[in-house]
Structure formats: C-alpha cells, structure tokens
C-alpha cells in the first residue's frame, strides 16, 4: 500500500508540474556589453579614439570658401557683398621663409555666429578671460599641400560686414592651436591670444543704395584662426557652474558649452572627472546663459539645452539630452 | 472423547479417501493448461478457448469466493449440513445398513455406499457399492466416542450385543452390527456424516456457475473512471504559405511544456474482458513562447551624489536624480495555452487476477471545442497575441483523433481500483486553418492516473 501512495504522490507532483504557472511578464533584460550607451565610465584623460573626437568632426560642418591667388600680385577676393580679403603680392613664404612663384590655394572659413565657434570648437576665451567675439576666420593658403605663412611685416586685410552694429573696442586675436587643422578639429588646448597691440579694429561699411551695412576691417599679421573680440569687462563676482547630465553622457562622448545670451560668447565646459560633470569657471553671477550639450553615443547624436536666467542662485544645472539627428543639431547651432 | 480425538479419528479414517470428480473436468483443466501463455495469446479455436477460459475463470472466482468467509457461502454450507442430518434421521435401531446419500451437488461422497461392520472391539466400514473408482476404508480402532451434538446416542452405550439384519437398501448385503456397540456405531456414523459435511465446507465442492458466473455472455456492471493526466504534446509544424525561415524562427521561439488532461469515463464491461468506455475530458497543452526583443532601451532612475566646488573653499554636495538608459535585449516569456474539450470512445481488452488487472485500449476522441491563447510570431517576426476571439489561424474544432493506451489497475477495495494508463493521442487534423501561413498539429502522450469505481455495488 505504501508503494501505491508513493506512486500516487509522484504522479500528483507530475500533474501539478503540468499546471504550469503563468510566466508572462517574466521578461529578462540583458545589457549589451559592447554598446556605447551602456558605457558610463568617465576618463581622467580623453583619448584620441574616444567618441568626442568623432563628434567634433561630425559637427564641423562649415562652408569653406576656396580660391587661388598669385604669389606676386595683389589680389582682392570678394565673397558676396559681406566679405573682402586682400592679399598683398610677395607676402607669403614657406615655413622656412622661402618665397614661391606661381599660384596658391586659399581656403577661408568664416565664423560669424556663436554656433560657428562651437562647430569649429573654438570657444571664446583667452587664458580664462571671457571674450566677446564679433567675428572670426580661418584662413589657410597652401601650395601643393605645403602651408604658407605671412612674411614678417606683411598683413592680410579682412573686411567683413557684421550681423550686429560694430563696436569700436574690438581687437584682433589669433588662435593658439596644439592639434592644428586638418589634423583634428578638437583641440582642447586651444586659446585666443591677443594681437599684442592696443589697436582697435577699424569699422567698414558697404552702401547698397540707401542701405548701409557696417562691419570691421581686420588687419591680421597671421593666418589660420583670426578673430575680432574683446575681453568682457565685468565687475560682478564670478562663480563656477556645473552641467550635470545623466550617467550615459560622459566626458568620452559629450561636449558641453555655455552660450551667453547677451554676449557673443561661447565657452567650453571641460569635464570635471571628480564631480562627473562639466564645469566652467569665472562666470559672472547673474549672467544669462544657455547650456548646450552635444553627444555622440554610438551612432546616435544627442542635444541637450538648459537655459539659465541668472547664474548665481544655483551653480549646478541638470538636464537630459535628447536624441537628435545631426542635421537638427547643426540647425540648432546655426540658430545660436 | 475430546474434539481433538474426534478430529484425529476422522483424519486417520479419511486421509486416504478420494472423491470422484465430475465427468469432463480433466478435459477442461487440460484445455486450460494448453491456453498458455496467458494474456494476449489466442488459439485458433479462439471462441472455444475463451469459453473454456471463462468457465475456468468463473470456477476460479467461485472457488476464490468460497475461500472468503461471507454470509452467502456460510448459508450454502449450512444447507449441506442440513441435508446430511436429514439423511441421518432415517437411521433407527433396526437399521443395520445405511446408504449415505446426499445431494449430488453437495458432496463428492454422494455416490459411495459404505458397509459398516460393528463388533465388540472394532468397527469396520467396507464399501458395498462404489460408483467411483476410488474406495475408502475405515480401519478398525478402539475409540471412545463422545459427542455433544448427539448425546442421545451415547445413552445406550451399555446395551447388550445383538445382531440385526436390516432390510436391504437395494444391494442385499447385510450389515452386521454387534448389539453392545450399536449406539456407538450410530454415533460414529453420525459423526462421520457431520465430518463429511465439514469437509465439503472446506474444499472439494464444485459449484455450478451462477447467472453471474456466466459473465462471458454479458456483464451488467457499470464503472466510472475519474482521472487526471500530465501530458506532453508533440508538435509538428510545416509551412503553408510561410517561408521556411519563418518556420525555423517560430520553432526556435516555442517550446512545448507539460500539459494536463482531466475528465471522467463511464465504463461498460461487455464481458470479463471487453470494456467500452466513453466520457468527457478537458485537455490543455502548454507551450512556452520565448521572444528576444533586440535593442530594447531600459530606463532606470538613478540618484547621484556629487561634490562640486562653487568657488575655492566653497564645496557643496549635490544630489541629482536622473535617468540611466541601458540598451540590450529582453527575453519575453509567455505561456501559450491550447485547450480542448473532447469525448473519448474506446474499446479495451482487460485481463488479470482481480487484484492486478491490465488492459489495452484503443478508440477515437471526438473534439467538441478547441481554443487557443497566447502569442506567436507574425510574418515580421514580431510577437502578436492570439486569443479565443481574436484568432483566424487556429480552428475551433480539430475533429477526430485516435487513442490508444495501456492500463494497469490495482484493486484498492471491492469497489475501487487505482489505475495508471499511459496513452497516446494521435490527432488526425491540424489545429491550424487553411488560411494560416503554416500547418501545425499536436500529438499527445500522457499518463492518466485515476480511480475506477464500480457503480453496481
């Protein structure tokens, strides 16, 4: 009889096993280990193969004006009615000081809006001093791939119309580069260096019928990055500000900028590894700024913005980037 | 005289006694032996064999029942004893020869006529007419007789010896009885007859089959089986309009699991071996549907604590709540159920010894209704729900199936058997409609476990 009960018990267990429980909603989630979105680690030192380098290259979508010049003749090139570039004859030499004959290729990138400085990753500060920049240029002249320079004492005159009324306090700044274009657009050590004299930029105007357009005459002693700017004079105290993003956005894949609303100033916010955030110093309290983050996670782009009406009551600003198409991000940058 | 002495006397007297058996019994036994092996073996003369087997089985059952002490058997024994006593009542002092004649149906000693010879010291019983081939002799012995059942016979123990010539009972042989022991002899005869009746109560009784015993012709009993079964379904899928790639994907996303059936069956034995069964059962096939959803984003709210420096010497802790996104794949598990209500109709052949019975069954299962619930992959390999109402791919009736099983039954008590019945159900139709992009069919194997109740007791 005991055997019967054992057999019966085992059979009942089998039968109960047949009454399988509902296993709906018993979903399991497994993270892709190699997917960039799941990489939430921060780096103390950014490497050249980290995503932000690809991100900088991706947003480096600017118009490059190209033409050719004769080494021995004076030439003035007009690009539309808002830009004229005058290059004197026999003003170009090689890196070793040699004058060349024939023709050379000239490439000009015009930086007019705040978004342009973001796209070329040239924030507006000089040794930590905030600059208001009313225009900038990247001018590169080369012959057969060899980049040329202005001969000592020679200048290149850039006349351009500005989108705002000219300010008489502007002066020339030259770009300091550690990884010059076209090697990489992302030069985290870039800087703007004052011209070294106290000369202000002369105004320039164009009359088209009854319409008068005004701008600047930028007489530059150097090629490559040139800008017209002046240091923001501020008597207010300054503070550090932090941009805090979700863990998916790290210093490996995200660039953050502080865009001043009332000035033509864009600042890069380098990463603060300790605080796992992005930080910039010397922001005048009460400044009205907009924080802009651009991220590239895998093949996806993210754009994050945060408007700050007055810096000072709070110094840490959290916002969540949203996935965007690259064209949308560029369009946004062009609107700044 | 004690009871032991009395028993010893008869044991000594009857130990070599043999009784005739009915004509043809040995032939029947031999036929039974030639039916080996038992079980599924059927000789060429199947009908005769079954008939003989049925008789033997009936006889065995009766013999078995005789061994069981129950009121019915006791009543029969009392009748036998009564007949013997009635016969004894014909004896008188003037009767020197007696014919012990009992009902032919009662005892194997029925046709034996004994001559009992009395003398002063011994008693001899010699056979006068023996219609059987065997003979029995009561050897002389000096025994004191004492019985409580017939004390009157003991009162004449000291009577003088006299010779009586009894009017013959047809044989003409005289019976000589010494007068001084006649009462003892009568008492002994009475004891012997009582012993005969006692022997017949124990063994050596052939009981003719009763109406119930003629079970090979018809059995009026009904039974009820209540069962439940763990099932495992064997699924076969083939493409209809779907590409083989879809079939492969579907096959990899579905995994059969244990299902179950439960129901009841009415059992009608046509005879001791042939059983008809029909009833009602519910079956459920369980299937695990597993779907891997790639590139799924999982969001988790996280709270981070940071130390930030507002200015040199001004450090604060900042708590921030944000959302962490993770990408991966999720495995979605769902349980698909394929349910059906069916009516089985089976015929079985049963054999066994009553305690353990075995049967093989075969028949058909008629589907009454079927419905399905769960998820399947659609043509784009995305999971789509199917339900009883939202379903065009699965039939609501899958028609007829074939059924076969083997039963093992253990008797629990007179009315109840526990049975185990491994079975296999072969469905003749697909569960899918013609419009379905694939053909799908289930065959089910299971182990029905249940109780069988005798409804006639």
Interface residues (C-beta under 8 A of the other chain):
Chain A: X4 X7 X8 X11 X12 X14 X15 X17 X18 X19 X20 X21 X22 X23 X24 X26 X27 X28 X29 X30 X31 X32 X35 X37 X38 X40 X239 X240 X242 X244 X245 X246 X247 X248 X272 X274 X275 X276 X277 X279 X315 X316 X318 X320
Chain B: X228 X229 X230 X231 X257 X258 X259 X260 X286 X288 X296 X297 X298 X302 X304 X306 X307 X308 X309 X310 X311 X318 X320 X322 X323 X324 X325 X326 X327 X328 X329 X330 X331 X332 X333 X334 X335 X410 X412 X418 X420 X447 X449
